[in-house]
Structure formats: C-alpha cells, structure tokens
Amino acid sequence: MSKKSFLFVVALLVIASMALTACQPGAPATEAPVVETEAPVVEVQETEVVETAEPTPPPTTRHGGWADEVVFTVVDSASAVTQIQAGAIDIYGSGLSSDKLPEIQAAGLNYSKQNGLYYELTFNPVGPEFPATGKLNPFSSAKVREAMNWLIDRQYLNQEIYAGGALLKWFTITTQFPDYADLADVVKALENKYAYNPEKANEVITAEMEAMGATLVDGKWTYKDEPVTIILLIRNDSDGTRVPIGDYVANQLESIGFTTDRQYKKSSEASPIWVNGNPDDGLFHIYTGAWSATVIDRDQGDNFQFFYCPESAYGFSALWQAKGVGQNPEFNELADKLAYNKFTSLEERRAAFARALELSMEDSNPVWLIDGKNFAPWREGIEVSYDLAAGVDGSYIWPFTLRIAGEEGGTITWGTPDILVDPWNPLAGTNWAFDNQVIRATTSTGILPDPHTGLYWPLRIESGAVYAKEGLPIGKTLDWVTLEFVPENVVPEDAWVDWDAVNQKWITVGEKYPEGTTALIKSVAVYPADLWETVKWHDGSPVTMADFVYTLIMGFDPAKPESAIYDEAIAANLDAVNANIKGIKFTSTDPLTVEFYTDTYALDAEINVTTLWPTLTYGEAPWQTMTAAALAEAAGELAFSADKSEANEVEWTSFIAGPSLEIMTKYLDQAAAESYIPYAPTMSAYITPEEAAARYASAKAFFEKYGHYWIGTGPYILNSVNTTEKIVTIVNNPDYPDLSDKWNMFGEPKVAEVALDGEAQAVLGTDFVFDVAVTFKGEPYAAKDIKEVKVMVYDATGLIVYTGLADLVEDGKYTATIPADKTAAFEAGASKVEVAVVPLIVSIPTFADLEFVTVK
Amino acid sequence: METVSEPIVTSKPKVKKNSSSSAFQRIFRYSFVRLITLFVTVVIGVYLTIMIANMGGYVDTIMKAEIRERITISVANNQAYKNMPKDQLNELILERIQLEEKRMGLDRPLVIRSVNFLKNAMTLNLGRAVNMNSDAGSRQVRLIILERLPYTLLLMGTSNLILFFSAMFLALALSRNYGSIWDKIVIALTPTSSAPAWFYGIFFILIFAAVLRILPFGGVMDAPIPETFIARALSVLKHLILPASALIISTFFLSIYNWRTFFLINSSEDYVDTAKAKGLQGRDIERRYILRPTLPYIITNFALMLIGIWTGAIVTETVFQWPGLGRTIFKAIGLYDTPVIVGTTIIYAYLLAITVFLLDFVYALVDPRVKIGGGK
C-alpha cells in the first residue's frame, strides 16, 4: 500500500470512529427500562426524595431567599445533566423527559418528579362509513374503541418508551392526583377490568367488525373488497415519543388484521386534519394526542366534558361535534354536572364521578395511555422543594426553598431552556414558563399554592373565611380558613362591582343592582396587622392601600372603551373574569380586611378565599411604575398587550429591557414633575402629592441602580437582565417580611410508605385481618395527616369483591378487617388484598398489596 | 506584466477604442442595465421567498388551526376561567381567536399581504415581526436583526476570516511543495470536512467543557456576567474559541485542498513555466504570476465569504447556544414569521446584488483584461 493510500485509509478510519462514537446513545434503549423494572415508580421517587432534601436547617434570622444570588442561564436540555456534572450549573429547573432518567440517576443527581405530557389516542368517530369516501371506519363503534384499551399494553409503552419513569393512564383524570386518590377503589377496579388483554380485544373487535359488514380475508380485514386501512396521524415533533407510540399502536392493529397507513406529521401539519378538518372526509382514524397539566388540579370533573363532549371548549371542532353523535346521554349529562359542580354534596359528586369514569371507558374517545413524568435535576449539595405537578421551575415554592445545603447565602446557577422570551409587564406581558420562573421569585401573592396538594396557604394574608350558600359541595382541610354555610350572601350596597372609566369612580352594587343582589360565595381575607410596616417594594416604598386600589382599577379600566388605555385584547379576558365578581368591599384598612362576593366556586374552601394583592395577571408592580407605562400607552407610545402594540405599531411594553425603558422613563419624569396622581377622582383619597413625588423618585432611583422597572415585593430582586446573552440575575431581598425558613415544611413530599402483613391463607366465612403499616422515612405517619386507608380485595376471579376502610390503631398502624359475612361469598383460590393510603398533606396516594390464598 | 497580458488579450474579443466620454456612456449604460437586471432578480427572489415562506397560502390554514388550539388550551388551562359558564367561556375563546387572527393579518388574503411584504422589503422598511421579539422585547424586525448582528459577525467573521486566509496561504505553500508529506497529510485529512461544524462542536464540548472543563459549554458570556469591560471581553473570547474552532476545522482541510488544487492548476500555466525558465524567484512567481492573475477569483471568493457571514450557522449556533442570526432565521422559519424571513432575505439579496455589481468593477480594476461593458 502506498503512503498516499495508507493516509487516506487512516483518515477514513478517524472519521468512521468519530461518527460511530457520536452516534452511540448514552444508554441503549433496551437496557434503560431494566433499571426501572426493578424499581417501581413510587419507590423510585421515595428513594430519591429521601436523599434529595433534608430540610432541617437551624433557626435563621435571614429574610427573603436562602441564596444571595441566583443566576439564570440558557442551557440546552440535551446537555443539562453533563453541565451539572461538570459544575457549569447547579440545577436545571426545567423537567427532562423520562428517557433522561437513567442518565440522571447514573450521574447521582437529585431530581424532582413532576407532571410531563400525558398521552392519548383520539379517534375519528364518524361512520360506520365515511361520507366522503364510503370506507369503513371501525372506530365509529364505541365497542371497538373500548377494545383498544385491551389491545394496548401500557406497561410496555412505559418501559420501552419512557424508561419506566411514567405512570400508566386509563382515565382523563391525572393518575395519583386528588380525584384519583379519592376514587382509588373505583379506578383500581376499572384498571383491572381494562388491563392488557389482546385476546379479548381481538374477540370484541372481530364481533364488531363482522357486525359492520367487514370480513377477514387471509388474516386481513376487508370491507367491500378493499382492505380496511387505518390512517394514523403520528406526531413526530414535541418530545418525539409519539412516534414509537404510534408505531406500537399500528403494529398492534396489524396484528389483528388491519392494514395501517402511518402518517408522521408535526403539529402544524396534523392540526388542519384532525382538529380543524372535517372528520367526514376520513383523512384520519387515529391521532396521537398529548396534553399537559402543570397544576395540581383538585377538581378534574370538567375533564369529561372537555375531552369527550361536544359542549367542550373544543366544541368549535367538527371532530368534537362528531364525538357527541350517538354518545350515551347519561355520560353527557354527568359530564355537564361534573363540569359545573351541580351537586348538593361531595358524596353525590363522588358517585357521579365514579359513574362518569366507567362511562368514559365505554366511550373511549380518547383512549388514555400514559401520564408522563418529567425530572428536573440538581447537584448534590443543593436543596429545593418542587410542585408535584409543576416541578421546580413552574412552582411557587422554589424561591423560598432553593438553597445551598446547610448554608445561608451563596450563588446558585440555574440552567433553563430559554428565558426572556417576551416582554415583561404585569398587565399583559410574558406568559412563558421560562420567564415566570423568575417572575415568581420577585413577586408576592396573597396565597401560596401547596406544592404537594394544590390547596392554598396564606402567604401575605393571615386568615380567611368562606360563607357558602347552603347546599354547595364545598369542604375544607386547613386551619387558616373557616367555612360556614349560610342561607344566602347579600352583597352590601356600598361594595364595588364595576368601574366608571369616564368619571374614574367605582360603581357600587347599590348603583348597579338597585334591587340588591346575592352571591353564592362570600369570602373574607384578613391581612396581618403589621402589613403596612413590614411589606416594602424593592425600591424601598412601603406597600399602601393605593397599591391595592390601583391594582383593582387596572382590573377594570383597560376593558372600558372610554378608558385612555382601553385594549380590546385585554378586555376580553377582564370582562370574562369581572363578570363573575358580585362585589368587593374593604371592610377595614387596619388590619386590612377584604370581602369578596362571587357566584363561582371551587370544592375547597381554601381555594374559595379571594385575596387581593398588587399583582396583576402577569406580575406585580407598584402604582408608580404602572402609571408611567399607562401614561405612555395613553400617549400612543407603548402598549401593554402584544395585540395593541401590533395594531398601533408601537413597542410592547417591557419593564425590563428594550426601547420601552426610555419611554417609561420619560413619562415617569413627567409624572414626577407634576406629582401626578393617576385616576385622581378615586386615587386622591389614597395618595397625597408628596407621596406621589416620593414614589416616582424611588422608582427612578431604582431604575438608575438596576436598569429596569421590575419592582416587586418578592423574596428576590431582579438584579440584572442581559437580553442577548440570555442571562438573568436575581439577588436576595433582605427586607422581605418573612424569614427564609418559613416554608421549610415543604422540604419534601411526604409520600407514604406502606407495608401489608397478614396470614398467607384465609378460610372463607371467617374474618380476614391484615395489618397495615404506614410510615415515612421509617417513622410512623401521623394519623391526622391521613385522610383514609382504603381496602380492596380481589378474589380468585380477579374482580374486586370488597371495598372498605381500614381502622386506625395508632399513628402509622391500621387494621384492615374483611368481615366474615363478606368473605363467605368470595371465590376460593389465589386472592389479593390491596390498600390505598390517601394522605391529606400530599396528593399522591400509596398503594400496596398482598397475595394470599382463600380456602373453604 | 506584459508577458501575462499578451496571451489573454488575444483571447478576448477586439474592442474598438473609444473616447473618455463614450467610455463613460458605456459604463453608465452597463451599470444601468446591470442594476435593473439585479433589481428584477432581487424582486423575483424576494417574492418567491414570501410565497415559499407562506407555502403558497397554506400557512394561513396552519396558523389559523394553531391559533384555535393555542387559545382554546390556554383558556381551558387558566384556573381563573375554570368555573366560568360554558357560553361565556366559548364566547371568550371565539373573541380571542378573532383578535389573534386579526393581529396576525390572517383576516386579509395572502395576495394582498404578499404585495405589502414585497413593497416593504424592497424599500427596506423591515416592519414588525408577527410572532418573534428581539431579545430586548421589540417586535421591530430591524432590532431583531441588529441585536444578533454583533455576535454573528464576531463568530462568523472570526472563523471565516481565519479560515479564508489560513487556508489560502497554507494552500499556496503546499502547492509549492507538491507531493511533500504535508501535502499528503492534508489530502488525507480532506475527508474530515464531510462532517459538519456542529459535529465537531459536540466533540469539542465533550472534550474541552465536559471532560477537561477548561472551556465553557456554550453561550457568549460567563454567568453571572463579569463586571468590567476587559473581563467581559475576555469572557466572550473564551466562549468564542469552541464554536469558531468547530466552524474552522470543519472545512479547514477541504478549503486548503481546494485552494491548493486551484493554485496548482494556475502554477502549471505556460507563462508560469516561462517565468520559472527565466530563473525568477519562487516568491516573485507566486506573487506576480500566480496570485495576480487569480486575483479576481480570490476577491470573488472573499466577497462571497463576507456576505455569507450574514446567514450565520444555524446548527452550530444552536449547539453552542450562540445568539446569532442563524438561530433567528431558523426560529422565524419555524414560526412562519414572514417579516423576519423576508427581512433577513432582503438584506442578503441586496448584499449579494451589490457585491455582484461591484465585483464587475473590481475585476476591471485588478485585471487589465477586463473592461466594464466590454462585451457590447
């Protein structure tokens, strides 16, 4: 071989080796699930959480956040784990998909476990023949759709596609969340009924296909001498996992005789066909859908209507209208009742929910597959609490709990997929999660969502009371709120109910409803007595009544066509929200006490307490900076909303960067020169000219120091914004009223650990007794923190033959007793008892089971 | 010099000598026709871009579908609307959909919008983006582009200039040492250019950031940002090393190979052999007999390289999280943001047209064989 040839071969080898190395995945797909197979989902979380956060810090005198500084920088999710390992970042706030879980675990990182996307199959229900093509649509039959539940092995999908890190999903409600936990016995029975059973699926589908006139020829379904071809719209964008899901479903369909046409499309290509197209055209049979839920929704009753019924918000779609054709009227009626809580008690709602779950499985459009989970990793030595639905970056709790373990202060570097996506302004600014993760650290609210249950805790308020009209299905859990049922709530005549933009005065209930009005709910929020002394804006100004009243005005004024800052885009939202306000009344300013009247309600009293705070939809702001922006908008130089900025061809108001700052400064200076009081007919009762001048001066000084106008009251101050570099820094707010350890109780979700013990053999006709041990980190789980321990028994036929509750013995110990008169009716043979422990302080129930043998 | 021009002149068509005024007329006429031709080309190119970016109008369907889905989901997921009566909720959704369609101009036919796009583009009124903001939050396409320009010029300019000059001069050296071991090494390594820059980028990140931890993974500056100007400048340089290296190395050997071949071909011209036979120094031969006649080609390459900087490097910028124009264009395409796509295209088109136009004059300046409008 000549030198030339030799060198050429060497070069080729170099390239080949590089290419092969690059193409090698981090962990082979077939190996990844093995780890998860051995570690059930719940246990994985428990194990990790135990190591994650040990919130036992010593008492502190520190105020605000634990860290001195948190630096946000953009990091691609693909390299997040590597960058944490390399020390480039400390935490990656955004959730990584399940396929990254093995890599996170292998790297020895801590991580959150939160809701990811949840996946389903939506069917075209038109038929039996498509009007446009005359071709058979098997999924026009509800029984065929129902049989798809048996045809699909959800466990396989979880292991093969999600590395075992997801949860199996049969229902529209989120697996393991409040409604699921409350209905544990019902869902378990249904999950058992609809477990993977391809033979049964084939049997049902065969019968239905034959009934529709199809014939099986050489193992292939044909209709009018043509093969029955199922068109699958398989989404190939998003997280990419819907491709293997679609392929799996297609394979399963082929295995029972269907021909498939797999069409891989991204969202923009598929959307005009499945949701915006005409289902009569027969351009698809199955669409691989996915949705997201980033809050712990404590009432998912409205999901039935949203996903299954033509009355859905998706009712504009011909597909949803088609779903309603031939739909069981009982299901439709229950969906409506559940969507609007048309019940007189929680028990009635529960019964309706159970029946709706059953009917949703019979309807099976969509068929649910997987509740995805995401994982946000952080390095050893960092502590943070997270929301079970929203994770780290989407939670309200992280600013209060993120810290370097055992330390006060320090700098934490936070990786995020993006940041500074849209302009920040409190009225109609950015709605991106990447921006809101920072915004939440700089702002306050009246209440704080519990990251583990979705209930609310008082953040800036002190206590609350709810007066609900008798007969409403509302309950209460936490002590900070009281709940009372009353015959009616008469709204006081002097309560504010609307805004007169011309005269810049409040319209009272007496003026709007001369004959008087009532409300289903009256809530009272009481603020701390030292509110006015302790809570300060980041520019040093104290929070005052003027901030509250101004914020209320901003909730109405932009929606009034007579207003100088009228914005039709904002008006649509505000009008919708304000339509449900029956009255607002400040009954005291010291301590601040606010009554709020409305006809809308939630099932939990805690969520029914309406709290006011100078926080608008997209952020918090003192009245002085809002005034500068409003003046600029009135002058036609800025606009709070993207829509109005587009229409007027002016800048979309940004409090943090860009051309807006110069314009805002101009109007701030102008307002300062005039000691301008906005909405003077109303606001002059709360602001003096001297106070106005001081407020403008402090905002200007803040701008000169920080270079932006994002002034909040949160535990962190927005310190620097580097737009093109995409680096944002926040620093601790030492004047924050609360101590840093106030929310340490949310250190980790107390997911119960459950062990079942009992005899391996039981005689039918006698009492079956099992011991249930409920612990957390080896310590008994306090009985006061447990709502109930449900017991279910499966007999030899695999059916649930008994459901009941276990009896409390002492903290952490329960006894499950199945009475003799019940056991006498069981089938003898291999049986199973399963318990579901439903805690009050975390929304995730824990299941445990024990197999035993029954003999006569 | 005379020996160079003689054989070439004979190959050119004979040109009748004109007075200086007729030369001016010739140049003017040529320039006018050339400019008109280029302008028409730009108009056609930009209009095609507009229509392609809108998929001949199908993007309207996609956008409307996307708006419906987005707004419906956003309203449905908003806890504030959770218990709102159904009719009220549906009315809200419908109203927001109509507003959004109006905001994005979807209430007007594409034909009308396309003409507006074209008119604005040709007058360099870049207008406002539909979906995208500049990093600082402005919708002005001008600001969206200008904001990314410095970092684009830094990365693409640095890498392309280094690549251009180093490859050219190394190639010249190799052409002098044809068949040497270095020549063979370069030839052997030429296939390495079959891998794109981002491929090397990932390797460099793995080696220098993940394993050795001596250079950053990406971005343009340390976080938190250094306080002094010097420290910031050094930080940017540190972040520039890996992406620039990836861009350079990915085409380095191929560029050398190309230039080397080009110089070798020119080195074997008769007049070069004649110069060698005369006993001229190698450096003189290179400068006067190889580089000088090939100058138009080198200048053309250089000019096209310069305007190529404008387009950025989409994937490499993404791999390194580099805030360049490439990512902006890529994002604009993904969002069907026609004004941004057209904005970047029109500037590139104008740059290209101007470059092509000016190159004709440059050729005439550097090569006496060429006359403006000489073909007439």
Contacts between the chains, C-beta under 8 A, distances in Angstrom:
chain1	res1	chain2	res2	distance
A	3	B	184	6.2
A	4	B	184	5.8
A	4	B	187	7.2
A	4	B	188	7.6
A	7	B	184	5.5
A	7	B	185	6.6
A	7	B	187	7.2
A	7	B	188	3.3
A	8	B	187	7.5
A	8	B	188	5.3
A	8	B	191	7.8
A	10	B	188	6.4
A	11	B	188	4.4
A	11	B	189	5.5
A	11	B	190	7.5
A	11	B	191	5.3
A	11	B	192	6.6
A	12	B	191	6.4
A	14	B	192	7.1
A	15	B	191	5.9
A	15	B	192	6.1
A	15	B	194	6.7
A	15	B	195	6.6
A	18	B	195	6.9
A	18	B	199	7.5
A	18	B	203	6.8
A	19	B	195	7.3
A	22	B	199	6.5
A	22	B	202	6.5
A	22	B	203	7.3
A	69	B	224	6.9
A	71	B	223	4.7
A	71	B	224	4.7
A	72	B	223	7.7
A	73	B	219	6.4
A	73	B	223	3.8
A	74	B	219	6.8
A	74	B	321	5.5
A	75	B	217	7.3
A	75	B	218	7.6
A	75	B	321	7.3
A	76	B	218	7.3
A	76	B	318	7.7
A	76	B	319	7.8
A	76	B	321	6.3
A	79	B	205	7.1
A	79	B	210	8.0
A	79	B	217	5.9
A	79	B	218	7.8
A	82	B	210	5.0
A	82	B	217	7.7
A	83	B	209	8.0
A	83	B	210	7.9
A	83	B	217	5.5
A	85	B	210	7.4
A	86	B	209	6.4
A	86	B	210	5.3
A	86	B	213	5.5
A	86	B	217	7.4
A	87	B	213	7.1
A	88	B	209	7.2
A	88	B	216	7.0
A	88	B	217	5.6
A	267	B	66	7.4
A	268	B	62	4.4
A	268	B	65	7.4
A	268	B	66	6.2
A	268	B	336	8.0
A	269	B	62	7.5
A	271	B	62	7.0
A	271	B	65	4.0
A	271	B	66	6.3
A	271	B	69	6.1
A	272	B	61	5.1
A	272	B	62	6.3
A	272	B	65	4.8
A	275	B	65	6.8
A	275	B	68	7.4
A	275	B	69	6.3
A	276	B	61	7.7
A	276	B	64	7.2
A	276	B	65	4.1
A	276	B	68	6.4
A	291	B	73	7.8
A	292	B	77	7.9
A	293	B	77	7.7
A	294	B	77	7.8
A	295	B	79	6.6
A	299	B	82	7.7
A	302	B	82	7.1
A	306	B	76	6.1
A	311	B	86	6.1
A	313	B	72	5.1
A	313	B	75	6.3
A	313	B	76	4.8
A	313	B	89	6.1
A	313	B	90	6.7
A	313	B	93	6.0
A	314	B	72	5.9
A	315	B	90	6.5
A	316	B	68	6.5
A	316	B	72	7.5
A	316	B	90	7.9
A	316	B	93	7.5
A	316	B	94	7.5
A	317	B	68	7.9
A	339	B	86	7.5
A	340	B	83	7.2
A	340	B	85	7.7
A	340	B	86	7.7
A	341	B	83	7.6
A	411	B	224	7.1
A	413	B	223	6.1
A	420	B	135	6.3
A	420	B	137	7.6
A	421	B	133	7.5
A	422	B	133	5.9
A	422	B	137	6.8
A	423	B	133	6.7
A	423	B	137	3.5
A	424	B	137	7.7
A	431	B	74	7.8
A	568	B	99	6.5
A	569	B	96	7.6
A	569	B	99	5.3
A	569	B	103	7.7
A	572	B	92	5.9
A	572	B	95	4.7
A	572	B	96	5.4
A	572	B	99	6.7
A	573	B	92	7.4
A	573	B	96	7.9
A	576	B	81	6.5
A	576	B	84	6.3
A	576	B	88	6.2
A	576	B	89	7.6
A	576	B	92	4.5
A	577	B	80	5.6
A	577	B	81	7.6
A	579	B	84	7.9
A	579	B	88	6.4
A	580	B	83	7.7
A	580	B	84	6.7
A	600	B	82	7.9
A	600	B	83	3.9
A	600	B	84	6.9
A	601	B	83	6.5
A	602	B	82	7.4
A	602	B	83	6.9
A	642	B	103	7.2
A	642	B	139	7.8
A	643	B	99	5.8
A	643	B	100	7.4
A	643	B	103	4.8
A	645	B	139	6.6
A	646	B	103	4.9
A	646	B	128	6.8
A	646	B	139	7.1
A	647	B	103	7.0
A	649	B	128	6.4
A	651	B	137	7.6
A	651	B	138	5.8
A	651	B	139	7.4
A	651	B	140	8.0
A	652	B	133	7.3
A	652	B	137	6.3
A	652	B	138	7.6
A	652	B	139	6.2
A	654	B	136	7.2
A	654	B	137	3.9
A	656	B	137	7.6
A	657	B	135	7.8
A	657	B	136	4.2
A	657	B	137	5.6
A	658	B	134	6.9
A	658	B	136	3.5
A	658	B	137	4.3
A	658	B	138	5.0
A	658	B	143	7.8
A	659	B	136	7.6
A	659	B	138	5.8
A	659	B	143	7.7
A	660	B	137	6.9
A	720	B	224	7.5
A	720	B	225	6.9
A	722	B	221	7.4
A	722	B	225	5.7
A	723	B	134	7.7
A	723	B	135	3.8
A	723	B	136	4.5
A	723	B	137	7.5
A	723	B	147	7.5
A	724	B	135	4.6
A	724	B	136	7.8
A	724	B	147	5.6
A	724	B	148	7.2
A	724	B	151	6.8
A	724	B	220	7.6
A	724	B	323	5.0
A	725	B	219	6.8
A	725	B	220	5.4
A	725	B	221	4.9
A	725	B	225	6.7
A	725	B	323	7.0
A	726	B	135	7.2
A	726	B	219	7.4
A	726	B	321	7.7
A	726	B	323	6.9
A	727	B	219	7.7
A	727	B	221	6.7
A	727	B	223	4.6
A	727	B	224	7.0
A	727	B	225	5.7
A	729	B	223	7.9
A	729	B	224	5.2
A	729	B	225	7.8
